[in-house]
Amino acid sequence: MKNNESTRKSVYIAMAVVVAILIWIFVDITANPDGTARIVTKEFKGIPIEYVGEDPVLAGRGLMLLPEGTDTTVDVVLEGTRWNLAKVERENIIIQADLGSITTTGVQTVSNRQSFTPRTLSQQITVKSLSNYTPTVNIGNLYSKSVDVHYDVIGNVAEGYYAGELQLSHDRIEIRGQKEALQDVRYAKVTLDIGTDAMSSVSDTLTYQFFDRKGMLLDSDNIHSDIETIDVNLPVNVTKELELTMNFQEAPGAKLENVNIHINPSKITVTGDADKLRNINKLVLADFDLLTLNSDTIYNYVIPIPEGCENLSNVNQASLQLSFKDMLSTELSTNRIRYDNLMTEGKYVELLTTDMTVHIFGTTADVEKITGEDIMVVADLTDFNNAVGSYTVPAKILIDTDGDIGITGSYQVRLNISEHPHEETPGEAGEEPTDAPEDEEQPVEQQ
């Protein structure tokens, strides 16, 4: 029971405090006898003055704002309710002075204007007083000159790499200021740090400093330029030896392992951007289909150099000589001819071609193992299911072998398609075998 009483007492005390605070806020806001809000003031010291129109308006007239003798801050007293003034920070107060009306040199005054961010504060508070409604400005003649941009590179490139010529977005800049501020300036300089053992190009956006003729650093506070930063790029290059090669296309009977290859030169030396050459170890001259190989021919190709790189070998073309290590071509006759893919019921096919000579090639060992019994000619009737009559049908050659055999030439089978059966003698070409073992290996198609 005591715990419950203690808890209730704590709740009552907290509620009383909240009510007291709300009453205090209400009284503070509406403390006037007529119920209106009480107006108070708040002072902000040293609010910076933003001068508008110095560039390009003032500069276009050959004039400039001099820091000596120019007011830079103002004290501001704001008026409003305590609640609204509590929402104001220094950053919300904007004091601007427009230089657009100035046309002569010397010390003079300009008017300022006040605003707030966000703009809603303008409806809630007012400026009661300013320490300076007309800031004093000192205007001088604007001088300009053009100076070179130099650079320093800090760090080193990795062994086997070398730095190229550093590239600047601006090698000269136009500077403006008082004559006294510009007379000692001889050049601007950027400093690029490439780190240790750089292996790729380095790019950065850098600020610059000014130096006199003796290389002494100058104070740049009174020196102005439209160019605030300079883009810098240092190429890091590498020299590599690249192998010359071909993209060979193999085929049955024409495998790369059975080819003698001689490319002259076999390698070239190139130099260029390390990033471009990082993953390049060879150059492909061209594609080559080994089925077209003629051992008596020498093939010549222009060496493709990666963009932006230089060929140090001074050789623009490479020659290619190819020959098969072991190649035998022969002709074999077969009477194993059949057709596939006749799907229409009630159609009958009579094979008019009963023998065919097939041209094969490959290594001597593989070719000598092949006989006519290993070759099957197959006519594909996929496109003839609705046909009736005599046709010459393209055929493919299947060779039952574990060797590497290629086939040259194109082949066709003549046949007759009818809707009535024709008399066949047992074993006639085209007859489907009925007593072949179920596990007999089927011929493999040769491409």
C-alpha positions in Angstrom: 0.0 0.0 0.0 2.8 2.4 0.8 4.4 1.7 -2.6 1.1 2.6 -4.3 0.8 5.8 -2.3 4.4 6.8 -3.1 3.8 6.1 -6.9 0.7 8.2 -6.9 2.4 11.0 -5.1 5.3 11.0 -7.7 2.7 11.2 -10.5 0.9 14.1 -8.9 4.2 16.0 -8.4 5.2 15.5 -12.1 1.8 16.6 -13.3 2.1 19.7 -11.1 5.5 20.6 -12.6 4.2 20.2 -16.1 1.2 22.4 -15.4 3.4 25.0 -13.8 5.6 25.1 -16.8 2.7 25.5 -19.2 1.3 28.3 -17.0 4.7 30.0 -17.0 4.9 29.8 -20.8 1.4 31.1 -21.3 2.0 34.0 -18.9 5.4 34.7 -20.6 3.8 34.7 -24.1 0.6 36.6 -23.1 1.8 38.7 -20.3 0.4 42.1 -21.4 -2.9 43.2 -19.7 -4.7 43.0 -22.9 -3.7 39.4 -23.5 -1.2 40.2 -26.3 2.2 38.5 -26.4 5.1 40.2 -24.6 7.7 41.6 -27.0 11.4 41.2 -26.1 14.7 41.9 -27.8 17.8 39.8 -28.5 21.2 41.0 -29.7 23.5 39.1 -32.1 27.1 40.5 -32.4 29.5 40.1 -35.3 27.2 38.9 -38.0 29.3 38.8 -41.2 28.4 41.1 -44.1 28.0 39.4 -47.5 29.0 41.7 -50.3 27.1 41.0 -53.5 28.2 42.0 -57.0 32.0 42.0 -56.5 32.4 39.5 -59.4 31.5 39.9 -62.2 29.9 43.4 -61.8 32.6 45.2 -59.9 35.4 43.2 -61.7 33.9 44.1 -65.0 34.4 47.8 -64.2 38.1 47.2 -63.4 37.4 47.6 -59.6 37.8 45.4 -56.6 36.8 45.3 -52.9 39.8 45.9 -50.7 39.8 44.2 -47.3 41.6 47.1 -45.6 39.1 49.7 -44.5 36.0 47.6 -45.4 33.4 46.7 -42.7 33.1 43.0 -42.4 30.5 42.5 -39.6 27.5 44.2 -38.0 25.7 43.9 -34.7 22.0 43.1 -34.9 19.2 43.6 -32.4 16.1 41.6 -33.1 12.6 42.1 -31.7 9.8 39.5 -31.2 8.3 37.2 -28.7 10.6 35.2 -26.5 9.2 32.0 -28.1 10.0 33.2 -31.6 13.4 34.6 -30.8 14.4 31.3 -29.2 14.2 29.8 -32.7 16.7 32.2 -34.2 20.4 31.3 -34.5 23.3 33.3 -35.9 23.2 31.2 -39.1 19.6 32.3 -39.7 20.5 36.0 -40.1 21.7 37.2 -43.5 23.1 40.7 -44.0 23.9 41.6 -47.6 25.4 44.7 -49.1 25.1 45.3 -52.9 28.2 46.7 -54.7 26.4 47.0 -58.0 26.1 50.8 -57.8 29.8 51.5 -57.2 31.6 52.9 -60.2 34.7 54.7 -58.7 37.6 53.9 -56.4 37.9 55.1 -52.8 36.2 54.7 -49.4 32.4 54.9 -49.6 29.3 53.5 -48.1 26.6 51.1 -49.4 23.2 50.1 -48.0 22.5 46.7 -46.6 19.5 44.5 -46.5 18.4 41.9 -44.0 16.7 38.6 -44.4 16.3 35.3 -42.6 16.3 31.6 -43.2 13.8 30.1 -43.2 11.8 33.0 -44.6 9.0 32.4 -42.1 11.1 34.0 -39.5 10.6 37.4 -41.3 6.9 37.2 -40.3 7.6 36.5 -36.7 10.5 38.8 -35.8 11.8 42.3 -36.9 15.1 44.0 -36.9 15.0 46.7 -34.2 18.5 48.1 -34.8 21.7 47.6 -36.6 25.1 48.9 -35.6 25.7 49.9 -39.2 23.0 50.5 -41.8 25.5 51.7 -44.3 28.7 49.7 -44.2 31.9 51.4 -45.3 33.7 49.8 -48.2 37.1 50.5 -49.7 37.3 50.2 -53.5 40.5 49.9 -55.4 41.6 49.4 -59.0 41.6 45.8 -60.2 44.8 44.5 -61.8 45.2 41.2 -63.5 48.0 39.1 -64.9 48.5 35.6 -66.3 50.9 33.2 -64.6 52.1 29.7 -65.4 51.0 26.7 -63.4 53.9 24.5 -62.2 53.7 21.2 -60.4 55.5 19.0 -57.9 55.1 15.2 -57.7 55.6 13.5 -54.4 56.1 9.7 -54.1 57.4 7.1 -56.6 56.2 4.5 -59.1 56.8 0.8 -58.7 59.8 -1.0 -60.2 59.2 -1.8 -63.9 56.8 1.2 -64.3 57.5 4.8 -65.3 55.6 8.0 -65.1 54.4 9.7 -68.2 53.9 13.5 -68.7 51.7 15.1 -66.1 48.6 16.6 -67.5 46.9 19.8 -66.2 43.5 21.1 -66.9 45.0 24.6 -66.9 48.7 25.3 -67.5 48.1 29.1 -67.1 45.6 31.0 -64.9 44.4 34.6 -64.8 44.8 36.2 -61.4 43.3 39.5 -60.2 44.0 41.8 -57.3 45.8 45.0 -56.2 49.0 45.9 -58.0 51.0 45.4 -54.8 49.5 41.9 -54.3 50.2 40.7 -57.9 53.6 42.2 -58.6 55.6 39.5 -56.8 53.6 36.5 -58.2 55.7 34.5 -60.8 53.8 31.2 -60.9 51.1 29.0 -59.3 52.0 25.5 -58.2 50.0 22.3 -57.4 51.5 19.3 -55.5 50.4 15.8 -56.5 51.1 13.0 -54.0 51.1 9.6 -55.9 52.1 7.5 -52.8 54.6 4.7 -52.7 55.1 2.2 -55.6 52.3 3.5 -57.8 51.2 1.0 -60.4 48.4 2.9 -62.1 47.6 6.4 -63.2 46.9 9.0 -60.5 44.2 11.7 -60.9 43.2 14.4 -58.5 41.6 17.8 -58.2 44.1 20.2 -56.4 44.2 23.7 -55.1 47.3 25.8 -55.9 49.6 28.2 -54.2 51.5 31.3 -55.4 55.3 31.7 -55.5 57.7 34.5 -56.3 60.7 34.4 -58.5 62.9 32.9 -55.7 60.4 30.1 -55.1 59.1 31.6 -51.8 55.5 31.0 -50.9 53.3 34.1 -51.1 50.2 35.0 -49.1 47.2 34.5 -51.4 44.5 36.1 -49.4 44.3 39.2 -51.7 44.8 37.3 -54.9 41.7 36.1 -56.8 41.0 33.9 -59.8 38.0 32.4 -61.5 39.9 29.0 -61.4 39.8 27.6 -57.8 41.1 24.1 -58.5 43.1 22.3 -61.2 42.5 18.8 -62.4 45.7 16.8 -62.5 46.5 13.4 -64.1 49.8 11.6 -64.0 49.9 8.6 -66.4 51.8 5.6 -65.0 53.1 3.5 -67.8 54.6 0.0 -68.1 56.6 -1.8 -70.8 55.5 -5.4 -71.5 56.4 -8.1 -73.9 53.2 -9.5 -75.5 52.8 -12.9 -77.2 51.2 -12.9 -80.7 48.6 -15.6 -81.1 45.6 -16.7 -83.2 42.0 -17.6 -82.2 41.9 -21.1 -83.8 38.6 -22.8 -84.6 38.8 -26.6 -84.5 36.7 -29.2 -86.3 36.6 -33.0 -86.5 39.8 -34.2 -88.2 41.3 -30.7 -87.8 42.4 -30.4 -84.2 44.9 -27.8 -82.9 47.1 -30.5 -81.3 47.8 -31.9 -84.8 49.0 -28.5 -86.2 52.5 -27.0 -86.4 52.2 -23.3 -85.7 54.8 -20.7 -86.5 54.2 -16.9 -86.0 56.9 -14.4 -86.9 57.5 -12.4 -84.8 56.2 -14.5 -81.9 56.3 -11.5 -79.5 56.5 -7.8 -79.5 57.3 -5.1 -76.9 54.7 -2.4 -76.2 54.5 0.5 -73.8 51.5 2.3 -72.5 49.1 3.0 -69.7 49.6 0.5 -66.9 45.8 0.2 -66.4 45.2 -0.7 -70.0 48.0 -3.3 -70.2 47.6 -4.8 -66.7 45.5 -7.8 -67.8 46.9 -8.1 -71.4 49.6 -10.7 -71.9 48.9 -11.6 -75.6 47.6 -10.1 -78.7 45.2 -12.1 -81.0 46.0 -11.5 -84.6 42.7 -12.9 -86.1 40.3 -15.9 -86.1 41.4 -18.9 -88.1 39.2 -21.9 -89.1 41.5 -25.0 -89.3 39.2 -26.5 -91.9 40.4 -23.9 -94.4 44.1 -24.6 -93.7 46.3 -24.8 -96.8 49.8 -25.8 -95.8 51.3 -24.0 -98.8 50.0 -20.6 -97.8 51.7 -18.0 -95.6 49.1 -15.7 -93.9 49.9 -12.1 -93.0 48.2 -10.0 -90.4 48.4 -6.4 -89.1 49.5 -6.5 -85.4 46.7 -4.9 -83.3 48.1 -2.5 -80.7 46.0 -1.5 -77.7 44.6 2.0 -78.0 46.9 4.6 -76.6 49.9 2.2 -76.5 53.1 2.3 -78.5 54.8 -0.6 -80.4 58.5 -0.5 -79.4 59.4 -3.4 -81.7 58.8 -1.3 -84.9 57.1 -4.3 -86.6 53.6 -3.7 -87.9 52.8 -7.1 -89.5 53.2 -10.7 -88.4 53.3 -13.8 -90.7 51.6 -17.1 -89.9 52.7 -20.5 -91.2 50.6 -23.6 -90.4 50.9 -27.3 -91.3 49.3 -30.5 -90.1 51.7 -32.7 -88.3 50.0 -35.8 -89.7 47.2 -35.7 -92.2 45.7 -38.4 -94.5 42.7 -37.9 -96.9 40.9 -40.8 -98.6 37.6 -41.9 -100.1 35.5 -44.8 -98.9 32.4 -46.3 -100.4 29.4 -47.4 -98.3 26.0 -48.9 -99.0 24.7 -48.1 -95.5 22.1 -45.6 -96.4 18.9 -44.8 -94.5 16.4 -42.1 -93.8 15.2 -40.4 -90.5 12.3 -38.3 -89.3 9.4 -39.5 -91.5 6.5 -38.8 -89.2 3.5 -39.1 -91.5 1.8 -42.5 -91.4 0.9 -44.3 -94.6 4.0 -42.9 -96.5 6.4 -45.2 -98.1 10.1 -44.4 -99.1 12.1 -46.1 -101.8 15.9 -45.3 -101.6 17.1 -44.8 -105.2 20.7 -44.1 -104.0 22.3 -47.4 -103.0 26.0 -46.6 -102.8 27.9 -43.4 -101.9 31.6 -42.4 -101.8 32.5 -40.3 -98.8 35.7 -38.1 -98.5 37.3 -38.3 -95.1 40.5 -37.0 -93.5 42.4 -37.2 -90.2 45.5 -38.6 -88.8 46.9 -41.6 -90.6 46.2 -43.9 -87.6 42.6 -42.7 -87.4 41.8 -42.9 -91.1 43.3 -46.3 -91.6 41.0 -47.8 -89.0 37.9 -46.7 -91.0 36.1 -49.0 -93.5 32.9 -48.5 -95.5 31.1 -50.5 -92.8 31.8 -47.7 -90.3 30.1 -45.1 -92.4 26.3 -44.4 -92.4 24.6 -41.9 -94.7 21.4 -40.5 -93.3 18.8 -38.6 -95.3 16.7 -36.2 -93.1 13.0 -36.2 -94.2 11.9 -33.6 -91.6 10.9 -31.2 -94.4 9.3 -33.9 -96.7 6.5 -35.3 -94.5 3.8 -34.0 -96.9 5.7 -34.7 -100.1 5.0 -37.3 -102.7 7.4 -38.1 -105.6 11.1 -38.3 -106.3 13.5 -36.0 -104.4 17.1 -35.3 -103.8 17.5 -34.9 -100.1 20.5 -33.5 -98.2 22.3 -36.2 -96.1 24.6 -36.2 -93.2 27.4 -38.6 -92.6 27.8 -40.6 -89.4 31.0 -42.5 -88.6 31.1 -45.2 -86.0 34.6 -44.6 -84.6 36.5 -43.4 -81.6 39.0 -41.6 -83.7 39.1 -38.0 -84.9 37.7 -38.0 -88.5 36.7 -35.1 -90.6 34.4 -35.1 -93.6 34.7 -32.9 -96.6 32.0 -32.2 -99.3 28.2 -32.2 -99.3 26.1 -35.3 -99.8 22.5 -36.0 -101.1 20.4 -39.0 -101.4 17.8 -39.6 -104.1 14.6 -41.3 -103.0 11.0 -41.8 -103.9 8.1 -41.0 -101.5 4.7 -42.6 -102.2 1.4 -43.4 -100.5 1.6 -47.1 -101.6 4.1 -49.7 -100.5 6.6 -50.9 -103.1 8.1 -54.4 -103.1 11.2 -54.7 -101.2 13.7 -57.6 -101.0 15.1 -58.6 -97.7 18.1 -56.5 -96.8 17.4 -53.8 -99.3 18.9 -50.4 -98.5 16.5 -48.5 -96.3 15.1 -51.5 -94.6 15.1 -51.1 -90.9 17.1 -54.0 -89.2 15.0 -56.2 -86.9 17.6 -58.4 -85.4 20.2 -55.9 -84.3 21.2 -56.3 -80.6 19.5 -53.9 -78.4 22.7 -52.6 -76.9 24.4 -52.0 -80.3 26.3 -48.7 -80.2 24.8 -46.1 -82.5 27.0 -44.3 -85.0 28.3 -40.9 -83.9 27.6 -37.9 -86.2 30.8 -36.3 -87.5 30.7 -32.5 -88.1 
